[in-house]
């Protein structure tokens, strides 16, 4: 078993679990470090006949080993284990500090605990542990009357400094994380959605079609794929330019999108080609009803810079699994049906029929 396997508990973390993976590695690293240091301290205290401290340290070591074993069994237990370790670490450090009264060591252990909580839990929990640690240090030292107020102040001032540092460090991390997430979301959107119309692109459409096919197969249902092409769109581009053509494509996408359900998918596959996935459509009449809506919504001319442009659709329909199972076959059959609709006079639709 190598060090990497030990630190990340031998789990396979997904791409969206990068932060959890880092926390797991930090958590296990600190746990192993603490077990080692406190384990050595236990033997030192026993040699110096400090039995009370040795007992508390041995409890901490035992707790750490149990936690380490539990952490390797389930990622879902991580947050509970972190809370458990933080609570008992605070308790053991406080008990050890109150019996040993090594002021420098006490401050150091609270400082390590504070950093751990900030990294693993965040600002809110870090501030809570800071307050508890600070109160514990002051109460224990004042109770024993071994330190002057000046000594206590010199001890807790760096502690305050650590709090400020960790707070702004965590804020910086959160801001960086937010920017990275926004950037990731932006790149993901660009990879999956058409730049012009802001509906799904071919890649996302294929992915959703494959997913819809899997779901339909599992539930023994059917899905319909509607392939659409704008009639005479090239003439608009040639006559009025690409700017006007782009405005037409955007308006067509908006109109088509308004006629389908949220559970369905509409995509621009390229040029003036659009496609729709209809999930759980019921029967053929339901498909025809949607097709008529798509055709009718294009009856109103599209207004671009005071120009009224009339657009019609030719649509081809194929059914999963009746007309095919594989994605490329379904799209090819839908495309074939669409060309049949064009051959029949355009501004209409046709269902795919298997050749005899």
N, C-alpha and C positions, 0 to 999 in steps of 0.2 A: 504493500500500500504506500503510494508516494505522498509527499507533502501536500500537493494540490488536491488529491483525493480526500485527505484528512480535513483540510480547511474548508472545502465546499460540501462536505458530507456526502460525497459521491453522487450527488444529484445531477440530473440533466436539466439545466435551466434554459427556458425558452428565450427568444430574442427580446420579449417584453418583460423579462424577469431579471434584467441586468442589475437594477438597484437591489433587488432581493439577494442576488448572488453576492454582490459586494458586502451586503450586511451579514450574510452567512459567513463569509470569509473573515470579516472583522470580528464577528461574534465568537467564532471558533478560535481565532488567533488569540484574542484576549482571554478566552476561557483557558486555553492551554497554557498561556503565559502565567495567568493567576494560579492555576493548579501547581505549576512548577515552583513559582516563587513562594507561595504559601506552604507548599510541601516542604521546601527547604527550611522555611521559618519554623515549621512545626518541630523539626528535629533540633534546631538551634535552641528553641525555647525549652524543649525537654532536657537538653544538655545543661541549660542554665536553671533548671528546676522551676521554670515558669509554667506550672501545670495548667492553670486556668487559661492562659493565652494559647498554650499548645492544644487544649481541648477545643477552643473556638476555631483555631486554624484547621484542625483535623476535620471539624464539621464542615468548614468551607470547602476543603479539598474533596470530601465525600460528596457534597452537594454538586461541585463542579464536575466530577466524574459522572454522576448520574445524569446531569443535564447534558453533558457531551454525548452520552449514549442515546438519550431521548432525541436530541437534535438530529441524529443520523437516521432516525426512523420516519420522520414526517416533516415536510416543509410547512404543513398546515399548523404545526404546533409552535412555529417560530416565535410569534408575538407573545404567546403565553409563556414560553420559556424565557424570553428576554425579561418580561415583567417579573417572573419568579426569581431570576438571577439578580436583577437590580434590587429587589426587596431584601433578599437574604444577604446580598453583598453589603448593603447599607447596614443591616442588622449586625453582621459579623464584624465589620470595620468599627462600628460604634462600640460593640462589646469589647473588642480587642483594644481599642483606644482607651476606653474607660478603665481597663484593668492594667494596661501597660504604661499608659501616659507617656509614650514617646511622641512628643509634640510634632517633630518633623515628620516622623513616619505616619502619624495620624493624618496630618494635612495632606501628605502625599497620596495615601490610599483614598481619601475623599476626592482628591483631584483626579485620580485615575477613574474613579467611579463616575465623576461628573462628565469627563470627556466621553466615556463609554455611552452614557445615557444620551448625550447630545448627538453622537454619531448614529446611534441605533434607533432612537425614538424621536428626537427633534427638540425644538426650543421649549415647548410647554413643559414636557416632562423634565427637561434639563433644569429649568428654573425651579421646579418643585424640589428636585433632588438637591439643588444648590441651597435652597432655604433650609431644608431639613439638615443638611450637613453643617451649614453655618451655625444653626441653633445648637446642634449637638456639640460642636467644638467649643462654643462659648459656654454652654451650661456645664460641660464636663470639666473644663479647665478652671472655671470660676468656683465650682463645687470643691475641687481639690485645693484651691487657693495656692497653687504652685506657680502661677504665672501672673505677672502684672498686666494691667490693661494695655500698657505699651507693647509688651511682648505679644499679647493676643492680637493687637492691631497690626503689628508687623507680620503676623501669620495669616490674617484674613484679608489684608489688602491685596496680596497676589491672588488670593482666591477670587476676590471681586474682579481683578484683572482677567483672570481665566474665564469668568462668566461672560464678561463683555466680549472677549476675544471669540469664545465659542459661539456666542449669540450671533455676532456679525459674520463669523465664518459659516454658520449654518444658513443665515439669510442669503449669503452669497451663493451657497450651494443650491438653495431653493430657487433663486433667481436664474442661475445657470441652467438648472434642471428644467425650469419653465420655458426658457428660451429654446433649449434643445428639443423639448416636446413640441413646441409650436413649429419649430423648423422641420421636425420629423413629420408632423401632421401636414405641413405644407407640401413637403416632398411626396408624401403618400398620396395626397389629393391630386397632385400633378401627375403621378404615375397611374392613377386610376380613373381620372375624370377628363373629359374632353375640354381643352383650353378654351374653345370658342363658345360652346353651348352649356358647359358646366353640368352635363349629364354624363353617365358612365361612358367610358371609352371601350374599345374592343377588348382590352386585357381584362378589365373588370367584368365585362359582359360574359366572356368565356368562363371566368372563374365562377360567376353566379349561376351560369347555366349548368356547369358541372355540379355545383352544390345542389341546385334545384333538382337535377336528375337523380342524385343520390338520395335526396329526401323523398322524391316521388317513388323511387324504387322501393324504399323501405316501407312506405305507407301504402303502396299499391295504388298510386294515383297517377294522373296524367298532367303534363304541362304542354303549353302551346308556345311556339316561337313564331312571331310575326315579323317578316322581313319587309322593309319598305324602301321605296326609291321615289324621289321627287320627279314628276313628269316635266320635261322641257326645262330643267334647271340650268342646263348648259347655255340655253338661249338667254337666260337672265344674266348669267355671268358675262357672256359675250357682249350683250347689249348695254348693260348698265355698270359693269365692272365688279371686281371682287368685294369691294366694300358693301355694295348693295346685296351681293350674293351672301355675304356673311350675315348681314342683318336678317335676311330671309331664313337662313339656317337656324339662327337663334330663335326667331319667332315660331318656326315650325316645331322646334324642340319644346318650347314652352307650351304650345297648344297640345301637342301629343301627350306631354307629361300630365297635363290637366285632366286627361280623360282616363287615366289608369289608376289603379289602387296603389297604396303605399307598399303593399307586399309584392308588387310586380316591379320589373326592372325595364327601364328604357335606356338605350345606348345609341350613340352615334358611332357607327363602325368605320366611318371614313367618307369623305366627300359629301354626297347628299344621301347616303344610305343610313337608315335607322333600323333598329330592331327592338322588339319587346318580348319579354318573358312573362307569360301569364301562368301564375301558379293556382292550382285548385280552381279551375274555371267552371267546373260543373258539367256542362255538355256543349255540344257544337253550337247550339243556339246562343249560348252565353258568349262564345267567341265571336259569332257573327254580330251580336249586339255591340260588342266593343269595336269591331271593325267599322261598323256603320258610324259610330261616334267619331272614330278617327278620321273617317272620310268627310263627315259633316262639319267637323270643326275647322276644316280647311276651306270651306265654302266662302267664308268671308275673306275678301282680298287683303293682302298684307300691304300696309302703308309704309313706304320708305322714302323720306325726303319728298313728300307730296306726290310720290308715284304709287299708284295702286297696282299691285302685282298679284295675279291669280296663280295659285299653286294647287295642283292635284297630286294624289298619291296612287301608286300601284303597290299592292300588298300581296305577299305570298305567305301561306300558313303551313306549318308542319307540326305534327303531334308526337310527343314522346310518350310511350315507347313504340307507338304504332308505326311511325315512319323511320325510325332509327333510334339507336341508343347512344352512339358516340357523338360528341359535340360537333366535329367537323362534318359528319354526315347530315346531321340535323340542319346545320347552317346551309350546306350545299342544297339540300332538298327545299328549304324555305326560299333560297335564292332562285331555284328552278321554278318554283310555283309563282314567284313574283314576276319572272320573265314571261310566264304564261299569261298573267294578268295584263302585262303590257301588250302582249300579242293580241289579246282580246279587245284592245281599244283603250287601254289605260284608264285611270281614275276608277279602278275597281280592284277586286281581289280574286285569288284562286287558292284552293287547297291543294297540297301536294298529293299526287296519286302515283302509286307504285306502277311501274311499267308492267304490262302483262307478259 
